[in-house]
Amino acid sequence: MMWNKAAELGSIRAHALIADRYYNGDGVDKDENKALYHWKVAAIKGHEAARNKLGHIEMKNKNPSVAMEHFKIAARAGHDDSLRVVGMAYKAGMVTKDDYASILRAHKDCRDELKSTQREEFSHAIEYR
């Protein structure tokens, strides 16, 4: 796989894609341990979607406190689905009001940081093609 070489060179996206392949058995033998390894590497290096996947895996494995930590980290880093999960956990009483407020602020700050006039102009240009 070309993704293996990219992962060896440090690509976090490659690690996340390799994990998806192993988890689903897409072009490789299904191997959840290898998938978890690659998602963990990607998550540690800042790949929010990989962190979110780890949260869902931990929920599936009945480790809600570990899962919630993954979701909180990803939400603080601007991952929308993770924020949605943390919001549901707040409503269920699994996350404190102060913690949720802090996560909301961090999520907003991260998303605002990604905004720029150039990005918005580019996005609008693509919409009209």
MMTF fields as JSON, N, C-alpha, C and O atoms, coordinates in Angstrom:
{
  "mmtfVersion": "1.0.0",
  "mmtfProducer": "UNKNOWN",
  "numBonds": 515,
  "numAtoms": 516,
  "numGroups": 129,
  "numChains": 1,
  "numModels": 1,
  "chainsPerModel": [1],
  "groupsPerChain": [129],
  "chainIdList": ["A"],
  "bondAtomList": [4, 2, 8, 6, 12, 10, 16, 14, 20, 18, 24, 22, 28, 26, 32, 30, 36, 34, 40, 38, 44, 42, 48, 46, 52, 50, 56, 54, 60, 58, 64, 62, 68, 66, 72, 70, 76, 74, 80, 78, 84, 82, 88, 86, 92, 90, 96, 94, 100, 98, 104, 102, 108, 106, 112, 110, 116, 114, 120, 118, 124, 122, 128, 126, 132, 130, 136, 134, 140, 138, 144, 142, 148, 146, 152, 150, 156, 154, 160, 158, 164, 162, 168, 166, 172, 170, 176, 174, 180, 178, 184, 182, 188, 186, 192, 190, 196, 194, 200, 198, 204, 202, 208, 206, 212, 210, 216, 214, 220, 218, 224, 222, 228, 226, 232, 230, 236, 234, 240, 238, 244, 242, 248, 246, 252, 250, 256, 254, 260, 258, 264, 262, 268, 266, 272, 270, 276, 274, 280, 278, 284, 282, 288, 286, 292, 290, 296, 294, 300, 298, 304, 302, 308, 306, 312, 310, 316, 314, 320, 318, 324, 322, 328, 326, 332, 330, 336, 334, 340, 338, 344, 342, 348, 346, 352, 350, 356, 354, 360, 358, 364, 362, 368, 366, 372, 370, 376, 374, 380, 378, 384, 382, 388, 386, 392, 390, 396, 394, 400, 398, 404, 402, 408, 406, 412, 410, 416, 414, 420, 418, 424, 422, 428, 426, 432, 430, 436, 434, 440, 438, 444, 442, 448, 446, 452, 450, 456, 454, 460, 458, 464, 462, 468, 466, 472, 470, 476, 474, 480, 478, 484, 482, 488, 486, 492, 490, 496, 494, 500, 498, 504, 502, 508, 506, 512, 510],
  "bondOrderList": [1, 1, 1, 1, 1, 1, 1, 1, 1, 1, 1, 1, 1, 1, 1, 1, 1, 1, 1, 1, 1, 1, 1, 1, 1, 1, 1, 1, 1, 1, 1, 1, 1, 1, 1, 1, 1, 1, 1, 1, 1, 1, 1, 1, 1, 1, 1, 1, 1, 1, 1, 1, 1, 1, 1, 1, 1, 1, 1, 1, 1, 1, 1, 1, 1, 1, 1, 1, 1, 1, 1, 1, 1, 1, 1, 1, 1, 1, 1, 1, 1, 1, 1, 1, 1, 1, 1, 1, 1, 1, 1, 1, 1, 1, 1, 1, 1, 1, 1, 1, 1, 1, 1, 1, 1, 1, 1, 1, 1, 1, 1, 1, 1, 1, 1, 1, 1, 1, 1, 1, 1, 1, 1, 1, 1, 1, 1, 1],
  "groupList": [{"groupName": "MET", "atomNameList": ["N", "CA", "C", "O"], "elementList": ["N", "C", "C", "O"], "formalChargeList": [0, 0, 0, 0], "bondAtomList": [1, 0, 2, 1, 3, 2], "bondOrderList": [1, 1, 2], "singleLetterCode": "M", "chemCompType": "L-PEPTIDE LINKING"}, {"groupName": "TRP", "atomNameList": ["N", "CA", "C", "O"], "elementList": ["N", "C", "C", "O"], "formalChargeList": [0, 0, 0, 0], "bondAtomList": [1, 0, 2, 1, 3, 2], "bondOrderList": [1, 1, 2], "singleLetterCode": "W", "chemCompType": "L-PEPTIDE LINKING"}, {"groupName": "ASN", "atomNameList": ["N", "CA", "C", "O"], "elementList": ["N", "C", "C", "O"], "formalChargeList": [0, 0, 0, 0], "bondAtomList": [1, 0, 2, 1, 3, 2], "bondOrderList": [1, 1, 2], "singleLetterCode": "N", "chemCompType": "L-PEPTIDE LINKING"}, {"groupName": "LYS", "atomNameList": ["N", "CA", "C", "O"], "elementList": ["N", "C", "C", "O"], "formalChargeList": [0, 0, 0, 0], "bondAtomList": [1, 0, 2, 1, 3, 2], "bondOrderList": [1, 1, 2], "singleLetterCode": "K", "chemCompType": "L-PEPTIDE LINKING"}, {"groupName": "ALA", "atomNameList": ["N", "CA", "C", "O"], "elementList": ["N", "C", "C", "O"], "formalChargeList": [0, 0, 0, 0], "bondAtomList": [1, 0, 2, 1, 3, 2], "bondOrderList": [1, 1, 2], "singleLetterCode": "A", "chemCompType": "L-PEPTIDE LINKING"}, {"groupName": "GLU", "atomNameList": ["N", "CA", "C", "O"], "elementList": ["N", "C", "C", "O"], "formalChargeList": [0, 0, 0, 0], "bondAtomList": [1, 0, 2, 1, 3, 2], "bondOrderList": [1, 1, 2], "singleLetterCode": "E", "chemCompType": "L-PEPTIDE LINKING"}, {"groupName": "LEU", "atomNameList": ["N", "CA", "C", "O"], "elementList": ["N", "C", "C", "O"], "formalChargeList": [0, 0, 0, 0], "bondAtomList": [1, 0, 2, 1, 3, 2], "bondOrderList": [1, 1, 2], "singleLetterCode": "L", "chemCompType": "L-PEPTIDE LINKING"}, {"groupName": "GLY", "atomNameList": ["N", "CA", "C", "O"], "elementList": ["N", "C", "C", "O"], "formalChargeList": [0, 0, 0, 0], "bondAtomList": [1, 0, 2, 1, 3, 2], "bondOrderList": [1, 1, 2], "singleLetterCode": "G", "chemCompType": "PEPTIDE LINKING"}, {"groupName": "SER", "atomNameList": ["N", "CA", "C", "O"], "elementList": ["N", "C", "C", "O"], "formalChargeList": [0, 0, 0, 0], "bondAtomList": [1, 0, 2, 1, 3, 2], "bondOrderList": [1, 1, 2], "singleLetterCode": "S", "chemCompType": "L-PEPTIDE LINKING"}, {"groupName": "ILE", "atomNameList": ["N", "CA", "C", "O"], "elementList": ["N", "C", "C", "O"], "formalChargeList": [0, 0, 0, 0], "bondAtomList": [1, 0, 2, 1, 3, 2], "bondOrderList": [1, 1, 2], "singleLetterCode": "I", "chemCompType": "L-PEPTIDE LINKING"}, {"groupName": "ARG", "atomNameList": ["N", "CA", "C", "O"], "elementList": ["N", "C", "C", "O"], "formalChargeList": [0, 0, 0, 0], "bondAtomList": [1, 0, 2, 1, 3, 2], "bondOrderList": [1, 1, 2], "singleLetterCode": "R", "chemCompType": "L-PEPTIDE LINKING"}, {"groupName": "HIS", "atomNameList": ["N", "CA", "C", "O"], "elementList": ["N", "C", "C", "O"], "formalChargeList": [0, 0, 0, 0], "bondAtomList": [1, 0, 2, 1, 3, 2], "bondOrderList": [1, 1, 2], "singleLetterCode": "H", "chemCompType": "L-PEPTIDE LINKING"}, {"groupName": "ASP", "atomNameList": ["N", "CA", "C", "O"], "elementList": ["N", "C", "C", "O"], "formalChargeList": [0, 0, 0, 0], "bondAtomList": [1, 0, 2, 1, 3, 2], "bondOrderList": [1, 1, 2], "singleLetterCode": "D", "chemCompType": "L-PEPTIDE LINKING"}, {"groupName": "TYR", "atomNameList": ["N", "CA", "C", "O"], "elementList": ["N", "C", "C", "O"], "formalChargeList": [0, 0, 0, 0], "bondAtomList": [1, 0, 2, 1, 3, 2], "bondOrderList": [1, 1, 2], "singleLetterCode": "Y", "chemCompType": "L-PEPTIDE LINKING"}, {"groupName": "VAL", "atomNameList": ["N", "CA", "C", "O"], "elementList": ["N", "C", "C", "O"], "formalChargeList": [0, 0, 0, 0], "bondAtomList": [1, 0, 2, 1, 3, 2], "bondOrderList": [1, 1, 2], "singleLetterCode": "V", "chemCompType": "L-PEPTIDE LINKING"}, {"groupName": "PRO", "atomNameList": ["N", "CA", "C", "O"], "elementList": ["N", "C", "C", "O"], "formalChargeList": [0, 0, 0, 0], "bondAtomList": [1, 0, 2, 1, 3, 2], "bondOrderList": [1, 1, 2], "singleLetterCode": "P", "chemCompType": "L-PEPTIDE LINKING"}, {"groupName": "PHE", "atomNameList": ["N", "CA", "C", "O"], "elementList": ["N", "C", "C", "O"], "formalChargeList": [0, 0, 0, 0], "bondAtomList": [1, 0, 2, 1, 3, 2], "bondOrderList": [1, 1, 2], "singleLetterCode": "F", "chemCompType": "L-PEPTIDE LINKING"}, {"groupName": "THR", "atomNameList": ["N", "CA", "C", "O"], "elementList": ["N", "C", "C", "O"], "formalChargeList": [0, 0, 0, 0], "bondAtomList": [1, 0, 2, 1, 3, 2], "bondOrderList": [1, 1, 2], "singleLetterCode": "T", "chemCompType": "L-PEPTIDE LINKING"}, {"groupName": "CYS", "atomNameList": ["N", "CA", "C", "O"], "elementList": ["N", "C", "C", "O"], "formalChargeList": [0, 0, 0, 0], "bondAtomList": [1, 0, 2, 1, 3, 2], "bondOrderList": [1, 1, 2], "singleLetterCode": "C", "chemCompType": "L-PEPTIDE LINKING"}, {"groupName": "GLN", "atomNameList": ["N", "CA", "C", "O"], "elementList": ["N", "C", "C", "O"], "formalChargeList": [0, 0, 0, 0], "bondAtomList": [1, 0, 2, 1, 3, 2], "bondOrderList": [1, 1, 2], "singleLetterCode": "Q", "chemCompType": "L-PEPTIDE LINKING"}],
  "groupTypeList": [0, 0, 1, 2, 3, 4, 4, 5, 6, 7, 8, 9, 10, 4, 11, 4, 6, 9, 4, 12, 10, 13, 13, 2, 7, 12, 7, 14, 12, 3, 12, 5, 2, 3, 4, 6, 13, 11, 1, 3, 14, 4, 4, 9, 3, 7, 11, 5, 4, 4, 10, 2, 3, 6, 7, 11, 9, 5, 0, 3, 2, 3, 2, 15, 8, 14, 4, 0, 5, 11, 16, 3, 9, 4, 4, 10, 4, 7, 11, 12, 12, 8, 6, 10, 14, 14, 7, 0, 4, 13, 3, 4, 7, 0, 14, 17, 3, 12, 12, 13, 4, 8, 9, 6, 10, 4, 11, 3, 12, 18, 10, 12, 5, 6, 3, 8, 17, 19, 10, 5, 5, 16, 8, 11, 4, 9, 5, 13, 10],
  "groupIdList": [1, 2, 3, 4, 5, 6, 7, 8, 9, 10, 11, 12, 13, 14, 15, 16, 17, 18, 19, 20, 21, 22, 23, 24, 25, 26, 27, 28, 29, 30, 31, 32, 33, 34, 35, 36, 37, 38, 39, 40, 41, 42, 43, 44, 45, 46, 47, 48, 49, 50, 51, 52, 53, 54, 55, 56, 57, 58, 59, 60, 61, 62, 63, 64, 65, 66, 67, 68, 69, 70, 71, 72, 73, 74, 75, 76, 77, 78, 79, 80, 81, 82, 83, 84, 85, 86, 87, 88, 89, 90, 91, 92, 93, 94, 95, 96, 97, 98, 99, 100, 101, 102, 103, 104, 105, 106, 107, 108, 109, 110, 111, 112, 113, 114, 115, 116, 117, 118, 119, 120, 121, 122, 123, 124, 125, 126, 127, 128, 129],
  "secStructList": [7, 2, 2, 2, 2, 2, 2, 2, 6, 6, 7, 2, 2, 2, 2, 2, 2, 2, 2, 2, 2, 2, 2, 2, 6, 1, 1, 1, 7, 7, 7, 2, 2, 2, 2, 2, 2, 2, 2, 2, 2, 2, 2, 2, 6, 6, 7, 2, 2, 2, 2, 2, 2, 2, 2, 2, 2, 2, 2, 2, 6, 6, 7, 2, 2, 2, 2, 2, 2, 2, 2, 2, 2, 2, 2, 2, 6, 6, 7, 2, 2, 2, 2, 2, 2, 2, 2, 2, 2, 2, 2, 6, 6, 1, 1, 7, 2, 2, 2, 2, 2, 2, 2, 2, 2, 2, 2, 2, 2, 2, 2, 2, 2, 2, 7, 7, 2, 2, 2, 2, 2, 2, 2, 2, 2, 2, 2, 6, 7],
  "xCoordList": [0.833, 0.0, 0.88, 1.855, 0.521, 1.235, 1.032, 1.888, -0.119, -0.392, 0.61, 0.939, 1.101, 2.099, 3.355, 3.909, 3.802, 4.991, 4.729, 5.576, 3.559, 3.195, 3.15, 3.59, 2.615, 2.569, 3.98, 4.275, 4.85, 6.249, 6.921, 7.8, 6.504, 7.074, 6.41, 6.78, 5.412, 4.807, 3.444, 2.959, 2.807, 1.488, 0.42, 0.166, -0.199, -1.258, -2.502, -3.229, -2.745, -3.887, -3.719, -4.684, -2.492, -2.231, -2.529, -3.127, -2.115, -2.418, -3.928, -4.397, -4.684, -6.14, -6.755, -7.664, -6.273, -6.803, -6.454, -7.281, -5.244, -4.842, -5.728, -6.16, -5.992, -6.857, -8.233, -8.775, -8.796, -10.111, -10.078, -11.003, -9.013, -8.893, -8.856, -9.571, -8.015, -7.925, -9.228, -9.63, -9.877, -11.103, -12.212, -12.981, -12.275, -13.321, -12.91, -13.746, -11.633, -11.153, -11.183, -11.434, -10.932, -10.984, -9.621, -8.743, -9.451, -8.199, -7.128, -6.05, -7.424, -6.512, -7.345, -8.569, -6.664, -7.389, -7.863, -7.111, -9.099, -9.649, -8.818, -8.576, -8.383, -7.543, -7.778, -7.193, -8.643, -8.999, -7.805, -7.722, -6.885, -5.71, -4.843, -4.361, -4.646, -3.871, -4.617, -4.012, -5.934, -6.738, -6.581, -6.35, -6.706, -6.563, -5.18, -5.054, -4.153, -2.787, -2.692, -2.186, -3.176, -3.047, -3.94, -3.548, -5.141, -5.983, -5.335, -5.402, -4.71, -4.043, -2.884, -2.717, -2.082, -0.967, -1.51, -1.006, -2.541, -3.125, -3.715, -3.53, -4.417, -5.047, -4.003, -4.168, -2.951, -1.898, -1.267, -0.855, -1.197, -0.579, -1.572, -1.21, -2.829, -3.775, -4.877, -5.538, -5.099, -6.161, -7.468, -7.696, -8.324, -9.544, -10.52, -11.164, -10.635, -11.563, -11.103, -11.929, -9.792, -9.266, -9.587, -9.957, -9.444, -9.767, -11.242, -11.605, -12.091, -13.517, -13.801, -14.629, -13.111, -13.296, -12.939, -13.644, -11.838, -11.449, -12.538, -12.803, -13.168, -14.278, -15.419, -15.969, -15.776, -16.862, -16.485, -17.324, -15.233, -14.766, -14.864, -15.321, -14.437, -14.496, -15.944, -16.232, -16.852, -18.27, -18.764, -19.48, -18.369, -18.757, -18.2, -18.839, -17.003, -16.363, -16.793, -16.21, -17.807, -18.386, -17.392, -17.308, -16.646, -15.724, -16.118, -15.381, -17.286, -17.784, -16.893, -16.833, -16.204, -15.364, -14.157, -13.767, -13.565, -12.439, -12.952, -12.308, -14.107, -14.705, -14.938, -14.634, -15.479, -15.804, -14.552, -14.588, -13.452, -12.197, -11.758, -11.296, -11.9, -11.578, -12.476, -11.995, -13.775, -14.712, -14.414, -14.477, -14.095, -13.796, -12.561, -12.559, -11.524, -10.29, -10.586, -10.168, -11.308, -11.624, -12.527, -12.342, -13.497, -14.403, -13.635, -13.866, -12.731, -11.919, -11.078, -10.752, -10.736, -9.908, -10.752, -10.222, -12.063, -12.921, -13.697, -14.291, -13.716, -14.436, -15.92, -16.307, -16.739, -18.164, -18.926, -19.737, -18.685, -19.4, -19.068, -19.943, -17.82, -17.433, -18.147, -18.566, -18.283, -19.012, -20.466, -21.038, -21.056, -22.446, -22.559, -23.504, -21.595, -21.614, -21.447, -22.136, -20.532, -20.328, -21.599, -21.958, -22.275, -23.535, -24.595, -25.314, -24.691, -25.651, -25.26, -26.122, -23.946, -23.479, -23.789, -24.12, -23.681, -24.03, -25.514, -25.877, -26.355, -27.793, -28.122, -29.108, -27.297, -27.504, -26.843, -26.927, -26.188, -25.559, -24.174, -23.659, -23.563, -22.232, -21.101, -19.941, -21.442, -20.464, -20.993, -22.178, -20.126, -20.561, -20.824, -20.342, -21.599, -21.92, -20.643, -20.471, -19.753, -18.507, -17.626, -17.04, -17.537, -16.725, -17.307, -16.569, -18.607, -19.253, -19.056, -18.782, -19.195, -18.993, -17.562, -17.334, -16.612, -15.211, -14.96, -14.226, -15.57, -15.416, -16.061, -15.502, -17.227, -17.888, -17.011, -16.88, -16.414, -15.532, -14.328, -13.97, -13.706, -12.516, -12.875, -12.124, -14.016, -14.472, -14.681, -14.232, -15.367, -15.622, -14.316, -14.137, -13.405, -12.118, -11.363, -10.774, -11.386, -10.699, -11.331, -10.626, -12.656, -13.354, -13.136, -12.953, -13.154, -12.913, -11.505, -11.286, -10.562, -9.168, -9.009, -8.144, -9.852, -9.783, -10.448, -10.234, -11.245, -11.931, -10.955, -10.086, -11.113, -10.35, -11.09, -11.902, -10.819, -11.454, -11.106, -11.963, -9.831, -9.4, -10.129, -10.568, -10.266, -10.977, -12.428, -12.961, -13.069, -14.469, -14.626, -15.564, -13.716, -13.777, -13.58, -14.273, -12.651, -12.403, -13.622, -14.01, -14.224, -15.406, -16.55, -17.233, -16.753, -17.82, -17.511, -18.42, -16.255, -15.866, -16.173, -16.612, -15.942, -16.2, -17.711, -18.146, -18.504, -19.943, -20.562, -21.561, -19.981, -20.552, -20.049, -20.43, -19.208, -18.699, -19.663, -19.406],
  "yCoordList": [-1.184, 0.0, 1.251, 1.343, 2.192, 3.471, 4.232, 5.006, 3.991, 4.677, 4.272, 5.077, 3.032, 2.594, 3.449, 3.849, 3.725, 4.556, 5.965, 6.556, 6.492, 7.825, 7.852, 8.818, 6.785, 6.703, 6.647, 7.296, 5.871, 5.791, 7.152, 7.452, 7.979, 9.316, 10.338, 11.512, 9.867, 10.73, 11.294, 12.15, 10.851, 11.376, 10.861, 9.659, 11.783, 11.357, 10.936, 10.037, 11.581, 11.196, 9.766, 9.004, 9.404, 8.032, 7.034, 5.986, 7.355, 6.459, 6.268, 5.148, 7.36, 7.274, 6.448, 5.654, 6.624, 5.86, 4.379, 3.52, 4.08, 2.685, 2.045, 0.902, 2.789, 2.275, 1.919, 0.858, 2.81, 2.538, 1.259, 0.448, 1.084, -0.118, -1.376, -2.34, -1.367, -2.548, -2.802, -3.954, -1.763, -1.93, -2.545, -3.387, -2.105, -2.579, -3.774, -4.365, -4.133, -5.215, -4.818, -5.657, -3.563, -3.018, -3.157, -2.313, -4.22, -4.446, -5.129, -5.445, -5.355, -6.034, -6.956, -6.84, -7.868, -8.695, -7.812, -6.973, -8.001, -7.214, -7.474, -8.623, -6.39, -6.514, -5.299, -4.236, -5.47, -4.351, -3.851, -2.66, -4.734, -4.292, -3.347, -2.336, -3.677, -2.786, -1.478, -0.407, -1.575, -0.368, 0.539, 1.74, -0.032, 0.763, 1.397, 2.561, 0.641, 1.189, 2.438, 3.471, 2.341, 3.465, 4.638, 5.792, 4.361, 5.457, 6.155, 7.379, 5.385, 5.986, 6.871, 7.971, 6.404, 7.222, 8.519, 9.603, 8.4, 9.579, 10.526, 11.741, 9.969, 10.793, 11.528, 12.711, 10.848, 11.475, 12.638, 13.631, 12.5, 13.546, 14.634, 15.552, 14.534, 15.619, 15.384, 16.342, 14.169, 13.881, 13.696, 12.656, 14.724, 14.723, 13.611, 13.03, 13.31, 12.249, 10.89, 10.053, 10.671, 9.421, 9.365, 8.313, 10.49, 10.564, 10.244, 9.523, 10.777, 10.514, 9.027, 8.454, 8.402, 6.957, 6.182, 5.246, 6.57, 5.893, 6.032, 5.094, 7.197, 7.383, 6.425, 5.819, 6.29, 5.375, 3.915, 3.126, 3.57, 2.196, 1.942, 0.88, 2.909, 2.739, 2.643, 1.897, 3.376, 3.247, 1.841, 1.217, 1.358, 0.004, -1.036, -2.053, -0.77, -1.692, -1.44, -1.99, -0.612, -0.321, 0.343, -0.009, 1.31, 2.129, 3.598, 4.375, 3.984, 5.335, 6.455, 7.513, 6.266, 7.355, 7.583, 8.726, 6.502, 6.63, 7.222, 8.092, 6.754, 7.274, 8.769, 9.525, 9.194, 10.605, 11.473, 12.6, 10.965, 11.737, 11.933, 13.013, 10.897, 11.04, 12.091, 12.961, 12.012, 12.967, 14.393, 15.325, 14.567, 15.898, 16.494, 17.665, 15.692, 16.172, 16.581, 17.65, 15.727, 16.019, 17.247, 18.071, 17.371, 18.528, 19.822, 20.827, 19.798, 20.996, 21.394, 22.566, 20.399, 20.652, 21.0, 21.117, 21.166, 21.624, 20.558, 20.848, 19.328, 18.245, 18.308, 18.135, 18.559, 18.794, 17.583, 17.73, 16.398, 15.208, 14.933, 14.553, 15.124, 14.913, 15.903, 15.549, 17.136, 18.126, 17.703, 17.862, 17.173, 16.686, 15.579, 15.562, 14.653, 13.546, 14.085, 13.646, 15.032, 15.623, 16.35, 16.306, 17.012, 17.689, 16.707, 16.983, 15.568, 14.534, 13.988, 13.711, 13.837, 13.348, 14.367, 13.993, 15.645, 16.695, 16.581, 16.627, 16.434, 16.317, 15.077, 15.059, 14.037, 12.789, 12.835, 11.87, 13.946, 14.085, 13.474, 13.305, 13.138, 12.518, 13.554, 13.224, 14.795, 15.879, 17.046, 17.374, 17.667, 18.791, 20.027, 20.146, 20.929, 22.18, 22.972, 23.484, 23.071, 23.82, 23.187, 23.888, 21.869, 21.164, 21.375, 21.628, 21.272, 21.459, 22.888, 23.104, 23.856, 25.254, 25.481, 26.176, 24.897, 25.011, 24.386, 24.94, 23.239, 22.55, 23.368, 23.473, 23.942, 24.779, 25.972, 26.302, 26.614, 27.767, 27.347, 28.009, 26.24, 25.769, 25.386, 25.687, 24.728, 24.351, 25.597, 25.658, 26.588, 27.829, 28.526, 28.985, 28.608, 29.261, 28.563, 29.215, 27.247, 26.478, 26.726, 26.958, 26.677, 26.898, 28.327, 28.546, 29.302, 30.69, 30.872, 31.638, 30.168, 30.25, 29.75, 30.222, 28.792, 28.234, 29.125, 28.949, 30.07, 30.959, 32.021, 32.485, 32.387, 33.489, 34.014, 33.304, 35.216, 35.81, 35.014, 34.763, 34.615, 33.856, 32.52, 32.128, 31.815, 30.537, 30.719, 29.936, 31.763, 32.011, 32.361, 31.898, 33.174, 33.523, 32.277, 32.099, 31.421, 30.187, 29.286, 28.7, 29.174, 28.336, 28.84, 28.044, 30.142, 30.702, 30.502, 30.254, 30.604, 30.418, 28.995, 28.774, 28.029, 26.629, 26.385, 25.632, 27.012, 26.823, 27.246, 26.669, 28.237, 28.782, 28.107, 28.506, 27.099, 26.395, 25.362, 24.672],
  "zCoordList": [0.0, 0.0, 0.0, 0.746, -0.837, -0.857, 0.457, 0.885, 1.083, 2.341, 3.416, 4.287, 3.366, 4.344, 4.26, 5.284, 3.052, 2.874, 3.395, 4.064, 3.086, 3.576, 5.103, 5.727, 5.698, 7.171, 7.742, 8.746, 7.102, 7.551, 7.492, 8.3, 6.53, 6.383, 7.31, 7.324, 8.095, 9.108, 8.796, 9.535, 7.733, 7.381, 8.345, 8.423, 9.076, 9.994, 9.214, 9.637, 8.083, 7.257, 6.755, 6.697, 6.394, 5.937, 7.047, 6.8, 8.264, 9.39, 9.538, 9.738, 9.441, 9.583, 8.457, 8.7, 7.238, 6.108, 6.223, 5.919, 6.656, 6.865, 7.929, 7.785, 8.993, 10.062, 9.517, 9.826, 8.705, 8.112, 7.285, 7.344, 6.519, 5.671, 6.524, 6.248, 7.57, 8.435, 9.183, 9.347, 9.628, 10.394, 9.531, 9.994, 8.269, 7.366, 6.515, 5.832, 6.55, 5.689, 4.223, 3.358, 3.939, 2.59, 1.904, 2.083, 1.123, 0.412, 1.246, 0.744, 2.517, 3.444, 4.327, 4.39, 5.002, 5.97, 7.115, 7.612, 7.53, 8.634, 9.889, 10.257, 10.543, 11.734, 12.625, 12.413, 13.626, 14.505, 15.313, 15.612, 15.667, 16.425, 15.602, 16.113, 14.331, 13.461, 13.229, 13.167, 13.103, 12.934, 14.148, 14.006, 15.329, 16.552, 16.649, 17.03, 16.308, 16.344, 15.463, 15.901, 14.229, 13.295, 13.694, 13.522, 14.228, 14.706, 15.894, 16.008, 16.779, 17.936, 17.508, 18.035, 16.559, 16.06, 15.464, 15.757, 14.624, 13.996, 15.049, 14.969, 16.027, 17.068, 17.9, 18.198, 18.27, 19.075, 18.325, 18.924, 17.004, 16.189, 15.772, 15.036, 16.242, 16.025, 15.006, 14.605, 14.575, 13.61, 14.379, 14.996, 14.332, 15.146, 14.765, 15.639, 13.478, 13.063, 13.591, 13.955, 13.632, 14.199, 15.692, 16.213, 16.371, 17.801, 17.998, 18.928, 17.128, 17.191, 17.002, 17.71, 16.045, 15.818, 17.072, 17.449, 17.727, 18.971, 20.021, 20.772, 20.075, 21.005, 20.725, 21.644, 19.457, 19.092, 19.383, 19.817, 19.143, 19.44, 20.948, 21.371, 21.748, 23.206, 23.683, 24.62, 23.062, 23.423, 23.09, 23.873, 21.919, 21.502, 22.474, 22.743, 22.996, 23.941, 25.386, 26.321, 25.554, 26.868, 27.83, 29.007, 27.294, 28.09, 27.931, 27.324, 28.478, 28.221, 28.738, 28.112, 29.85, 30.363, 29.454, 29.216, 28.948, 28.004, 26.697, 26.112, 26.242, 25.007, 25.12, 24.197, 26.251, 26.422, 26.402, 25.906, 26.932, 26.874, 25.424, 25.056, 24.604, 23.178, 22.532, 21.806, 22.795, 22.21, 22.666, 21.864, 23.932, 24.451, 23.776, 23.396, 23.632, 22.99, 21.546, 21.1, 20.821, 19.423, 19.308, 18.412, 20.206, 20.173, 20.431, 19.759, 21.395, 21.671, 20.458, 20.269, 19.642, 18.461, 17.233, 16.128, 17.426, 16.338, 15.604, 14.566, 16.103, 15.406, 15.76, 16.915, 14.745, 14.957, 15.496, 16.411, 14.95, 15.423, 16.889, 17.667, 17.255, 18.651, 19.564, 20.666, 19.103, 19.898, 20.07, 21.148, 19.025, 19.112, 20.156, 20.945, 20.164, 21.126, 22.552, 23.472, 22.723, 24.052, 24.495, 25.671, 23.566, 23.885, 24.365, 25.325, 23.7, 24.126, 25.501, 26.335, 25.73, 27.034, 28.127, 29.252, 27.801, 28.766, 29.134, 30.31, 28.125, 28.379, 29.198, 29.935, 29.072, 29.82, 31.198, 31.958, 31.52, 32.829, 32.943, 34.048, 31.804, 31.818, 31.767, 32.014, 31.45, 31.347, 32.171, 32.098, 32.947, 33.778, 32.919, 31.792, 33.488, 32.8, 32.503, 31.397, 33.488, 33.303, 32.231, 31.406, 32.246, 31.255, 29.859, 28.907, 29.74, 28.441, 27.937, 26.756, 28.832, 28.437, 27.958, 26.968, 28.658, 28.268, 26.895, 26.077, 26.655, 25.373, 24.255, 23.163, 24.518, 23.513, 23.13, 21.952, 24.135, 23.861, 23.033, 22.058, 23.428, 22.706, 21.266, 20.339, 21.081, 19.741, 18.887, 17.742, 19.453, 18.72, 18.374, 17.246, 19.334, 19.078, 17.951, 17.088, 17.968, 16.929, 15.571, 14.588, 15.511, 14.235, 13.735, 12.537, 14.654, 14.259, 13.713, 12.774, 14.303, 13.866, 12.429, 11.691, 12.043, 10.697, 9.656, 8.456, 10.106, 9.179, 8.676, 9.414, 7.431, 6.88, 5.662, 5.069, 5.3, 4.131, 2.883, 2.036, 2.774, 1.6, 1.514, 0.433, 2.638, 2.624, 2.209, 1.423, 2.744, 2.411, 0.935, 0.286, 0.399, -1.024, -1.88, -2.882, -1.498, -2.233, -2.182, -3.193, -1.017, -0.846, -1.737, -2.382, -1.769, -2.612, -4.088, -4.88, -4.465, -5.87, -6.316, -7.445, -5.431, -5.765, -5.887, -6.758, -5.026, -5.047, -6.382, -6.81, -7.032, -8.256, -9.509, -10.609, -9.383, -10.577, -11.034, -12.02]
}
